[in-house]
């Protein structure tokens, strides 16, 4: 393993993201749409690790204008990740293939290459079929451009975009503003511009990028998230931060958060979930173990909360701050699942992202050198 802080932060971010998705995935469908943290508590008590879980075969509607979406039965062993981890993996692959920052068109090409339509509804979330079919329809002349597809979604504000976005913070390590810009760009595949989906993506990407600063603090990371979003999103983040200051404990904040957000929508949208992530980050001071446990027991969209908090905490603390037994459990579960697209293990995925970050650095160095030459002529 590469023994430097940059790699450790990349590996920590990748691993903690998957850990959050896996731990939260086991309790999510007890928690939503109306169960919340109390339903988790009544069924399992205080959850502090991985559990086996079952994805029930069923048809659901996200909102009333939604088509019916089909989930297939899946038996998940402890540590197995879920739908958000699948598309986050594809985003990481696109960055590795490009060896640098990517566009929505480059992400779309990776989707075409790796998603199997017949497996959508197993680990890939069933709503992806709408985006995928639009992406594949027609020919090179008539096909819908990828950056327009998200504008057609029946679910603006859905949490799918911020759940996948962690690797954008990695490739833009130390540059929160660029991370937020790139997050809005790649989110166009599944979310409209300026929607809650793209706004919440900017929150997570900017915070993850800021966490790579070796001098980062909890406050500086939170400030980076606040500075790179709209005034409306910033206001919702601040509401959640006020609750975190008033209830600075991962158990105590559960009911205040539920009361604050529940009247808006029985599920959780992207901006709500991003706000919950920032509140938990403030309470736990970026600790991976406490953060992932807090996300899992918070209620609402638990897998997305964990999968969005993980990249930030993991980048902040590095792989040394991620419980090794959790990393091993997730690697084992993913390796045993025949439907997952995650064919590269987390350490080697992190090595690919490390190489991409260095390649991006080389391009920045070349640009800086060119500007210096021009300045001195």
Residue pairs with C-beta under 8 A, 6 or more apart in sequence:
1 7
1 11
1 347
2 351
2 354
5 214
5 318
6 173
6 212
6 354
6 357
7 350
7 351
7 354
8 318
8 319
8 320
9 173
9 211
9 212
9 314
9 315
9 316
9 318
9 319
10 170
10 173
10 315
10 350
10 353
10 354
10 357
11 314
11 318
11 319
11 346
11 347
11 350
12 288
12 313
12 314
12 315
12 316
12 317
12 318
12 319
12 320
12 321
12 322
13 166
13 169
13 170
13 208
13 211
13 310
13 311
13 312
13 314
13 315
14 92
14 166
14 167
14 170
14 311
14 314
14 346
14 349
14 350
14 353
15 310
15 314
15 319
15 322
15 326
15 327
15 330
15 346
15 350
16 288
16 291
16 292
16 309
16 310
16 311
16 313
16 314
16 322
17 85
17 88
17 166
17 307
17 310
17 311
17 314
18 81
18 85
18 307
18 310
18 330
18 334
18 346
19 288
19 292
19 306
19 310
19 322
19 326
19 327
19 330
20 291
20 292
20 295
20 296
20 303
20 305
20 306
20 307
20 308
20 309
20 310
21 81
21 82
21 84
21 85
21 88
21 163
21 303
21 304
21 306
21 307
21 310
22 50
22 79
22 80
22 81
22 82
22 85
22 303
22 306
22 329
22 330
22 333
23 47
23 49
23 50
23 292
23 293
23 295
23 296
23 306
24 292
24 295
24 296
24 301
24 302
24 303
24 304
24 305
24 306
24 307
25 53
25 76
25 80
25 81
25 82
25 302
25 303
26 47
26 50
26 51
26 52
26 53
26 76
26 78
26 296
27 40
27 43
27 44
27 47
27 51
27 53
27 296
27 297
27 302
28 82
28 301
28 302
28 303
29 56
30 39
30 40
30 43
31 37
31 39
31 40
31 299
31 300
31 301
31 302
32 266
32 267
32 268
32 300
32 301
33 266
33 267
34 266
35 299
36 254
36 258
36 262
36 299
36 300
37 254
37 255
37 258
37 297
37 298
37 299
37 300
38 299
39 299
40 47
40 296
40 297
40 299
40 302
41 297
44 51
46 251
46 297
47 293
47 296
47 297
48 293
49 78
49 326
50 78
50 79
50 326
50 329
50 330
50 333
51 78
52 75
52 76
52 77
52 78
53 76
53 80
54 73
54 74
54 75
54 76
55 71
55 72
55 73
55 74
55 76
55 122
56 71
56 73
57 70
57 71
57 72
57 73
58 70
58 71
59 68
59 69
59 70
59 71
60 68
60 69
60 71
60 126
61 67
61 68
61 69
62 69
62 127
62 154
62 155
62 158
62 267
63 154
63 155
65 154
66 127
66 154
66 155
67 130
67 154
69 121
69 126
69 127
69 129
70 121
70 126
71 121
71 126
72 121
72 122
74 122
74 123
74 339
76 82
76 333
76 337
77 332
77 333
77 336
77 337
78 329
78 333
79 326
79 329
79 330
79 331
79 332
79 333
79 334
80 330
80 333
80 334
80 337
81 123
81 330
81 333
81 334
81 340
81 342
82 123
82 303
83 123
83 124
83 125
83 128
83 160
84 125
84 160
84 163
84 164
84 303
84 304
84 307
85 307
85 342
86 123
86 124
86 125
86 340
86 341
86 342
87 124
87 125
87 128
87 160
87 163
87 164
88 163
88 164
88 165
88 166
88 167
88 307
89 341
89 342
89 349
90 107
90 110
90 111
90 114
90 115
90 164
90 341
91 102
91 107
91 110
91 164
91 165
91 167
91 168
91 186
92 167
92 170
92 349
92 352
92 353
93 110
93 114
93 344
94 102
94 106
94 107
94 109
94 110
95 101
95 102
95 167
95 168
95 170
95 171
95 353
95 356
96 349
96 352
96 353
96 355
96 356
97 106
97 110
98 106
98 356
99 355
99 356
99 359
99 360
100 171
100 356
100 359
100 360
100 363
101 171
101 172
101 178
101 182
101 360
102 171
102 182
102 186
103 185
103 186
104 146
104 147
104 185
104 186
104 187
104 188
104 189
105 145
105 146
105 147
107 146
107 186
107 189
108 135
108 146
108 189
111 132
111 135
111 189
112 135
112 136
114 341
115 124
115 128
115 132
115 341
117 129
117 132
117 133
119 339
120 126
120 128
120 129
120 132
121 129
122 339
123 337
123 339
123 340
123 341
124 341
125 160
127 155
127 158
127 160
128 160
128 190
130 153
130 154
131 149
131 150
131 153
131 189
131 190
134 144
134 149
134 152
135 143
135 144
135 146
135 149
135 189
136 143
137 143
137 144
138 144
144 152
146 188
146 189
147 185
147 188
147 189
148 188
149 188
149 189
149 190
150 161
150 187
150 188
150 189
150 190
150 191
150 192
150 193
150 195
150 197
151 188
151 192
151 193
153 190
153 191
153 192
156 191
156 192
156 195
156 196
156 197
157 191
157 195
157 196
157 197
157 269
157 270
157 271
158 190
158 191
158 197
158 269
158 270
159 197
159 200
159 268
159 269
159 270
159 273
159 301
159 304
160 190
160 191
160 197
161 183
161 187
161 190
161 191
161 197
161 198
161 200
161 201
161 270
162 197
162 200
162 201
162 203
162 204
162 270
162 273
162 274
162 304
162 308
163 303
163 304
163 307
163 308
165 183
165 186
165 187
165 201
165 204
165 205
165 208
165 308
165 311
166 204
166 205
166 208
166 307
166 308
166 310
166 311
167 311
167 353
168 179
168 182
168 183
168 186
168 201
168 205
168 208
168 209
169 179
169 183
169 204
169 205
169 206
169 207
169 208
169 209
169 211
169 212
169 311
169 312
169 315
170 208
170 209
170 212
170 311
170 315
170 353
170 357
171 182
171 353
171 356
171 357
171 360
172 178
172 179
172 182
172 205
172 209
173 209
173 212
173 315
173 357
174 209
174 210
174 212
174 213
175 209
176 205
176 206
176 207
176 209
176 210
176 224
176 225
176 227
176 228
177 206
177 227
177 228
178 209
179 202
179 205
179 206
179 208
179 209
179 228
180 202
180 205
180 206
180 228
180 229
182 205
183 198
183 201
183 202
183 204
183 205
183 206
184 193
184 198
184 201
184 202
186 201
187 197
187 198
187 201
188 198
190 197
191 197
191 198
191 201
191 270
192 198
194 230
195 270
196 233
196 269
196 270
196 271
197 269
197 270
199 229
199 230
199 232
199 233
199 270
199 271
199 274
200 233
200 269
200 270
200 271
200 273
200 274
201 270
202 228
202 229
202 233
203 225
203 228
203 229
203 233
203 237
203 271
203 274
203 277
203 278
204 225
204 274
204 277
204 308
204 311
204 312
206 224
206 225
206 227
206 228
206 229
207 221
207 222
207 224
207 225
207 278
207 281
207 312
208 311
208 312
208 315
209 224
210 216
210 220
210 221
210 223
210 224
210 225
211 221
211 286
211 312
211 313
211 315
211 316
212 315
213 220
216 316
218 281
218 282
218 285
218 286
218 316
221 281
221 286
221 312
221 316
222 241
222 278
222 281
222 282
225 237
225 274
225 278
226 234
226 237
226 238
229 237
233 271
233 274
236 271
236 272
236 275
237 274
237 275
237 278
239 260
239 275
240 257
240 260
240 275
240 276
240 278
240 279
241 278
241 279
241 282
243 253
243 256
243 257
243 260
243 279
244 253
244 279
244 280
244 282
244 283
245 282
246 256
247 253
247 256
248 282
248 283
249 283
250 280
250 283
250 284
250 290
250 293
250 294
250 297
250 298
251 297
253 279
253 280
253 283
253 298
254 297
254 298
254 299
257 276
257 279
257 298
257 299
257 300
258 299
258 300
261 268
261 272
261 276
261 300
264 272
265 272
267 300
267 301
268 276
268 300
268 301
268 304
268 305
272 300
273 300
273 301
273 304
273 305
273 308
274 308
276 295
276 298
276 300
276 305
277 295
277 305
277 308
277 309
277 312
280 291
280 294
280 295
280 298
280 305
280 309
281 291
281 309
281 312
281 313
283 294
284 290
284 291
284 294
284 313
286 312
286 313
286 316
286 317
287 313
287 317
287 321
288 310
288 313
288 314
288 317
288 321
288 322
288 323
289 323
291 309
291 310
291 313
292 306
292 309
292 310
292 313
292 326
295 302
295 305
295 306
295 309
296 302
296 306
298 305
313 321
314 321
314 322
319 327
327 346
330 346
331 345
331 346
334 340
334 342
334 345
335 345
344 352
